[in-house]
Amino acid sequence: MRKLLEFQVRQAGLKNLVVLSNRAPYVLQGGDGEITATRAVSGLVSALEPVMTACGGTWIGWGGRIAEQSRVGKRLPVPLEQATYALREVILSREEYEQYYHGFANDCLWPLFHCFIEKAVFDHHNWQSYVRVNRIFTESALMEAAEDALVWVHDYHLTLVPGMLKNKGYGGKIAFFLHIPFPPREIYSALPWGGDILQGLLGCDLLAFHLPGYVENFLRVVERLLKAEVDYARGLIRWQNRNILVRALPIGIDYTKFEELARAEQTRRRAGQIRREVGARRLVLSVERLDYTKGIIEKLRGIGEFFSRYPEYRNKVAFLQVAVPSRTEVRSYAGLRSKVEEMVGNINGKFSSGWQVPVRYKFSALDPADLVAHYCAADVMLVTPLRDGLNLVAKEYVACRTGGDGALVLSPFAGAAEQLKGCILVNPYDRFELAEKIKKAVDMPEKEQKARMILLQRSVRQYDLQWWWRGVLAGLARGDAGTPPAKTSAGTRIAAGGFIAKQQPDG
């Protein structure tokens, strides 16, 4: 992988990589003296660290340390035991942590971009803090990035950084990847600082989103709000005498890594232990952050409906809900946790038989090996967000089904649904449909499971992490010579540099 990535970097004319994300890949603790670094567990780290390990460079992010004043922090070689790249720390003040991170990024942009406009908080103090923190990240990038570098900025926390870098005179390549949806113009227009964020993003040479729909939303917003010249066919924006490429590049996973973990003897033993502990004939698994966008409340309503309609399954099917802690200090998230735990208790109180409970609930993160063991143990994976930029859990489950069996029940509101042919689509808002699709999944004959899994694994294997990385480099190497979008046989548009397979309706 390293040689392939190095070759691709040279093709793109790049000699150095600088990654920026809100969260650093390591959690840092300690004062200005001795610092301890613990690897962070997140989808972004899993996606990018193999690239950083292969190519080297610098990753800039907040490592969790709070100080009286925000500033550029330590520069550390990581991993500590055998360094392959550098970590440049950003330190936040308590006020900025509350206003920039919780206030603007997560109370304003997160709900707005997921189309939960009624939950968005528009606060000018939070916006000012967001601007200040983006400046600190920009200063950090300028300390690390040479003119032959690729500065790769990630996600909604740092939308102003590309424009700030250009305004500071940085002449190297800049790419930006948005890991969440980009909303339609009617939603985005509610953001009072929408123009500032668009101009920040247009500091890039390449802007990438998960889906063609997000690309189209962005192009329409830029054309309407900034009056920029937009070439929809080529995915190009002409802005301030520059061409900005806009691409659909859904992030992939390291398929081989998950497959190898799933085949390991220790993983198989742990998977067997999980099944024995659950004690049911069929195990249905859900793993997601505890967030209102993930549809956990709606899912539990569907599970309750399933047991109400089909009481004969009470001793045969068990559900395991893993809720990964998220923003635990925020009151609304604490309320969500209480509601979820109350609903789990109500379902178990109503549908338990003897000592067998139908829903097992775990409020904690799983380490990578244990997560894979859970994927291997589960007959059915239930992924039913109300809105999700993509969803890597669905792809990880598919990669871990080395026996070719298993069933994936997936919301059409997860971006991954456009890629994952072979899944069972379900409307998470309809508890009756959810109950029926759960029944279909747990009763699915092995022959149908294998036929569907062939389609699923083909897509996840083909559009993996290396494909995603190659798409970013190819977009930068091509300059403005992107090819016009084509038509697939199913009528799906292919954006230059990226591909999305059209999902057929589930029968």
PyMOL commands that set and color helices and strands:
alter all, ss='L'
color gray80, all
select helices_A, chain A and resi 2-11+43-55+94-113+117-119+124-144+156-158+161-167+185-188+194-201+212-225+255-263+265-278+292-294+296-309+311-313+331-351+368-377+392-400+415-418+431-442+446-462+465-478
alter helices_A, ss='H'
color red, helices_A
select strands_A, chain A and resi 16-23+26-29+36-39+58-67+71-78+85-93+149-154+173-177+206-209+229-231+236-239+242-248+282-289+317-324+359-363+380-383+407-410+424-425+486-487+493-494
alter strands_A, ss='S'
color yellow, strands_A
deselect
rebuild
show_as cartoon
